[in-house]
Amino acid sequence: MQSKAVLKEQVSSSLIRRSVFSDEPSIFTNIYDESVNVALWQRNLTSEVKADVNKFINTASHLERSAFIRAQHIEDDIRDELRTTILGDAFISNTCQLIDMFCTLFDLEQVGFRIRLLDLPMCPRFHIDRVPCRLVTTFSGQGTQWLDNNNIDRSKLGHGNQGLDDCESGLYPPNAHIESMTAGDVALLKGSAWIGNENTAVVHRSPPYRSGEKRLLMTLDIL
């Protein structure tokens, strides 16, 4: 099936960066293109995965796990990490598939795995990741948001905001469009430790808080 990719060019004064969207996971290979710093697979979760997630969301009050997952023992390691939760086989199988794809794409022997149940934004301010690349997916709730590279004033990140909100600091213009992932989407976000991307890492944040919302967020990192 031919991928339905949509490319959005992000232009800065000296470098071009694109966000790449598709309903096929093969879009992830585009992350090796120097001009791409976001590769997003717009997927739909199966009813079985949704059922696992909803059952967990409705009964659990806390989850925060971090681990190194071995590429040759993905299912064993994930089951060990999630053994005390009620997350079922459909969710575990789906998670293992994502980890296997990530390890294969980057030829990794192990991967940094993190899963959290959030009822407040984890990173509410726009920021960059000082990693080569991070996979991000939200199984429930709002997804990660990011800014186009065009018209960003990166000097306003961190302490450069001088205590002002991001919308007031000059980080981005008032009419800037903020991109958003939805539940089920899987994105590769290129960080500042990717060679050649030191000054164009994806500027992103957790979505704004919604009262009563729980988010189940999973990330994978290149070690």
N, C-alpha and C positions, 0 to 999 in steps of 0.2 A: 504493500500500500504506500503510495507516495506521501511523503511527509508534507503537512500543510504548514510550512514555516512562514512566519512573519518577522521581518527584520525591521528594527527601529534604530536608525543611526543616531549616535550621540556624538556631537562634535564639540571639541574644546578648541582653544586658540592654537594648540600645537599637536594634539593627538585625537584620533577618532576612536571611539568605543561604541560597540553596539550591544543591544539586548536582543537575544534570539529566542523566539517562542515557537513551540510546535506541539502537536498532540501525539508525537511519536518520541520515544526515549532516545532514539538515534540522534536527536538534537544535541545531546551532551557532547558528542565528538567535536562540536563547533567551539568548545572551550579552548581548544588548542590553537584556534585562530587568534592571532595577536590582537585583532581589533574587537574581539568579543570579550566582555567581562561579566555578562549574565547569560546563562543558557537555561531556559525554563521549559520543563515538560509539563504541559497542561493536561493532567490525567484525571480520570474519575475513579474514586475508590469503589471497590466492589461492595455489594450489599453485605457480604460476610464480614469484611473489614470494618465497615460502618457499624455493624451490630456489635462487634468486639469493642470498638472505641466508645460507642454510646453506653454500653454496659459499664465500662471502666469509668467514664466521665461521671456517670450518675451515682457511682458508689464510692469512688476514691476521693480523698481530700488532699493527697500529696504524692508526688513522685519526682525524684531527682536522682538520676543515675549517670555515672560517667565511667567509661571503661575502654580498654584497648581490646579490639575484636580482631582475632586472627583470621586471615583470608582463607586458610585451610580448615578452619573449625568454626565457621560463622554461626551455624545453628546451635551448636553446643554452647558457645560463648553467650549468645543472645538468650537462650533459654536459662542459662545460669544467672544472667543479670536480671531477668524478668520473672524468676521463679516464684517470688513472693507476691506478685501482682495477679490480677484476674484477666490480664490481657491474653486472649485466646490464640489458637493455632493460626487462624486467618491473618491476624495482625502480625504474629511472629514470622510467618512465611513471607508476608509482604515486606517486612523490615529486612529480613535476610536477603531477599531479592535486590533491594536497594543497595545494601552493603556490598553484595557480590558485584553489582554493576559498577559501583564506585571503585572497588579494589581492582577490577579488570580494566577500567578506563585509565587508571593511573599506575597500574602495575605495582600494587601495594601488597606487602606481606601482612600488614596490620593497619587498622584504621582507628582514629579516635571517635568514639561513639558517645553521644549524650542524648538523653531523653528527659523531658521535664513536663510536668503538669503545672500550668501557670494560670493564676487568676488575677495577676497584675502584669504590666509590661516588664519584660526582662531587661530590655535595652531601649528605653523610650526616646532617647536622643539619637539623632543621626550620627553615625560613626562609621569607621572602616574596620575590617578585620586584618590583623597582622599575621595572616596565614597565607599559604599559597592558594588554596581553594577550599571552600566549605560547601557541603551539600546541606540544604535547608528544606524541610517539609513540615507542614502543619496538618495533622490528621483531624483536628477539630478546632473550630474557631477561626478568627481572622489570620491571614498570612503576613509574612514579612513585607515591608514596604521599602522601596528604594527610589533614588533620584536619577534622572538622566544625567549623564556627564556634562551635558551642555549647560553653561551658565552657573555652575557651582563655584562658589568661592571657598576653596578648601581651607583657607586661613581661618575660617570661622568655625572649624571643627574643634572639639575639645575646649581647652581654655580660651581659644580664640573667640568664643562667643561672648566673652565678657559678662557672663551671667544672664544673657538674654535668651529667650526661647528661640528655637531654630527658625521659626517663622518671622522673627523680628531681628535676628542677628545679621542678616544679609547673606546667609549661607546659600539661599536660593531666592529667586525673584517671587513676588507675590502671586503671579499667575502661573507658576511652575506646576507641571503635572506630576503627581506622586504615583508611581507605579505600585501595584499591590498584587501579592499572591492570594489565591483562594485555597480553602481546605482541599487537600489532595495534591495540589501542585508540588512539583519537586524542582528546585533550582540549584544550579551551581553558581556560586558567587566568587569571583576572582578577588583575592586579597592583595595586600601590598607586598607580600613575600613571594609572589609569582614574579619570576625574572622578567623585567621589562614592564611591569605593572606597578612599580613602586609609587608612582604619582597619580595613578588612575584607578585605584581600588574602588570597589563598589561602595557608595555611600548609602547606608541602609539603617533601618530601625525596626523595633517592634511596633505593631499597630497601636493606635490610640485605645485606651481602656474603654471597655463597654461593661457596664454594671452587670454582675452575675455571670459573665462569660468565662468559660474555662478553655484554655488552649492546650492541646497536646502537641508539643514541638519536639522534633528530632533533628539533630545535626550530625554530620560526619566530617571529620577533618583529615587532611593529609598530614601524616606525622613526619 
